[in-house]
Amino acid sequence: MDKVGCYPFMAEPFHCDFSGRLFMGHLGNHMLNAADFHSTDRGFGMRYLLTIQRSWVLSRLAIEMDEMPKMYTKFNVETWVESAMRYFTSRNFAVVDEAGKVYGYGRSIWAMIDTESRQPTDIYAIDNGAIDNWIVKDKECPIDKGGRVKMSDNAERVRTIDTYYNDVDINGHINSVKYIEHVLDLWDLDWYREHQIKRFEIAYVAEAHAGDRLSFYVEKEEGTFNIRICKDDDVEVCRSKVKFIKV
């Protein structure tokens, strides 16, 4: 089996925005699905992990796109493991059409947790560290890994929302992609008529659950927007950075 997985998707019409291009949130979902398909086929996916009270959780995600696939476009998400450590592994993505055109790339960092204690657990305890057999070091992912999103105490709180059933995923906490959607909803349609997302980053800090109220704080810095999300008790749950370019 190839170390690099390649999985077909389509920009379905109801997964596209008013411009007829794939929503960033749905692209994020496709990347996470590709990650699960890849890891499941190779013996360290969610299907197996849940039987031993383990699960993958997304820690960081960065997506950088030259353009988003248009409605009805068929494309592939390629994914591969770049490196692994005891508690974290890095996984990359490439979004490519059937003719080989590259739309963009993604980088992600994942932790494996114990589903009962909710604490990180040793990735190398799974099948005697077999994840090392699937590491690819010579495939290019030419986008920045990103870093900590810096924010001051002067960030403006721009929105507070409630969370519900549809926000919660298989791990019982607010879904990783739902945060992406909520962040991108901070700008209105008029903004998106003149701008497209060039790069999106998000780093998850703590869990939030259904019923938590999420507050969004925004700061602008050199053409990018930095966002901090906190839940009711002012505990920070994640940070995000969005870079737009003019259409």
FENGI-V820618 format. One record per residue. RES is the residue in three letters. PHI is phi in whole degrees, 0 to 359 (999 if undefined). Layout:
res=RES phi=PHI
res=RES phi=PHI
This chain:
res=MET phi=999
res=ASP phi=296
res=LYS phi=289
res=VAL phi=263
res=GLY phi=268
res=CYS phi=222
res=TYR phi=231
res=PRO phi=276
res=PHE phi=220
res=MET phi=221
res=ALA phi=282
res=GLU phi=293
res=PRO phi=303
res=PHE phi=274
res=HIS phi=254
res=CYS phi=247
res=ASP phi=273
res=PHE phi=297
res=SER phi=274
res=GLY phi=83
res=ARG phi=243
res=LEU phi=302
res=PHE phi=297
res=MET phi=301
res=GLY phi=299
res=HIS phi=291
res=LEU phi=298
res=GLY phi=301
res=ASN phi=300
res=HIS phi=298
res=MET phi=296
res=LEU phi=293
res=ASN phi=295
res=ALA phi=299
res=ALA phi=299
res=ASP phi=291
res=PHE phi=301
res=HIS phi=298
res=SER phi=289
res=THR phi=295
res=ASP phi=299
res=ARG phi=251
res=GLY phi=93
res=PHE phi=228
res=GLY phi=266
res=MET phi=299
res=ARG phi=304
res=TYR phi=281
res=LEU phi=301
res=LEU phi=295
res=THR phi=286
res=ILE phi=241
res=GLN phi=58
res=ARG phi=232
res=SER phi=202
res=TRP phi=275
res=VAL phi=231
res=LEU phi=283
res=SER phi=259
res=ARG phi=216
res=LEU phi=214
res=ALA phi=230
res=ILE phi=233
res=GLU phi=231
res=MET phi=237
res=ASP phi=282
res=GLU phi=200
res=MET phi=262
res=PRO phi=301
res=LYS phi=280
res=MET phi=309
res=TYR phi=74
res=THR phi=289
res=LYS phi=269
res=PHE phi=211
res=ASN phi=244
res=VAL phi=252
res=GLU phi=269
res=THR phi=214
res=TRP phi=204
res=VAL phi=274
res=GLU phi=271
res=SER phi=198
res=ALA phi=215
res=MET phi=232
res=ARG phi=298
res=TYR phi=247
res=PHE phi=223
res=THR phi=224
res=SER phi=253
res=ARG phi=227
res=ASN phi=248
res=PHE phi=220
res=ALA phi=228
res=VAL phi=253
res=VAL phi=225
res=ASP phi=277
res=GLU phi=293
res=ALA phi=268
res=GLY phi=98
res=LYS phi=292
res=VAL phi=266
res=TYR phi=277
res=GLY phi=170
res=TYR phi=223
res=GLY phi=220
res=ARG phi=231
res=SER phi=216
res=ILE phi=233
res=TRP phi=236
res=ALA phi=244
res=MET phi=257
res=ILE phi=241
res=ASP phi=279
res=THR phi=290
res=GLU phi=270
res=SER phi=275
res=ARG phi=65
res=GLN phi=258
res=PRO phi=302
res=THR phi=227
res=ASP phi=289
res=ILE phi=297
res=TYR phi=284
res=ALA phi=283
res=ILE phi=275
res=ASP phi=51
res=ASN phi=54
res=GLY phi=74
res=ALA phi=297
res=ILE phi=302
res=ASP phi=300
res=ASN phi=291
res=TRP phi=248
res=ILE phi=287
res=VAL phi=242
res=LYS phi=254
res=ASP phi=246
res=LYS phi=257
res=GLU phi=285
res=CYS phi=226
res=PRO phi=276
res=ILE phi=237
res=ASP phi=297
res=LYS phi=291
res=GLY phi=82
res=GLY phi=208
res=ARG phi=294
res=VAL phi=279
res=LYS phi=274
res=MET phi=218
res=SER phi=263
res=ASP phi=283
res=ASN phi=267
res=ALA phi=301
res=GLU phi=273
res=ARG phi=282
res=VAL phi=252
res=ARG phi=197
res=THR phi=229
res=ILE phi=231
res=ASP phi=269
res=THR phi=239
res=TYR phi=221
res=TYR phi=311
res=ASN phi=289
res=ASP phi=273
res=VAL phi=259
res=ASP phi=250
res=ILE phi=297
res=ASN phi=276
res=GLY phi=85
res=HIS phi=239
res=ILE phi=299
res=ASN phi=298
res=SER phi=305
res=VAL phi=287
res=LYS phi=299
res=TYR phi=299
res=ILE phi=301
res=GLU phi=297
res=HIS phi=296
res=VAL phi=297
res=LEU phi=289
res=ASP phi=286
res=LEU phi=289
res=TRP phi=249
res=ASP phi=271
res=LEU phi=298
res=ASP phi=300
res=TRP phi=298
res=TYR phi=287
res=ARG phi=290
res=GLU phi=246
res=HIS phi=225
res=GLN phi=234
res=ILE phi=281
res=LYS phi=270
res=ARG phi=214
res=PHE phi=230
res=GLU phi=234
res=ILE phi=212
res=ALA phi=232
res=TYR phi=265
res=VAL phi=250
res=ALA phi=214
res=GLU phi=276
res=ALA phi=237
res=HIS phi=228
res=ALA phi=307
res=GLY phi=98
res=ASP phi=292
res=ARG phi=265
res=LEU phi=251
res=SER phi=250
res=PHE phi=247
res=TYR phi=246
res=VAL phi=233
res=GLU phi=224
res=LYS phi=260
res=GLU phi=213
res=GLU phi=49
res=GLY phi=82
res=THR phi=239
res=PHE phi=246
res=ASN phi=256
res=ILE phi=231
res=ARG phi=244
res=ILE phi=243
res=CYS phi=236
res=LYS phi=263
res=ASP phi=316
res=ASP phi=276
res=ASP phi=68
res=VAL phi=278
res=GLU phi=288
res=VAL phi=252
res=CYS phi=194
res=ARG phi=230
res=SER phi=220
res=LYS phi=222
res=VAL phi=234
res=LYS phi=247
res=PHE phi=254
res=ILE phi=232
res=LYS phi=292
res=VAL phi=286
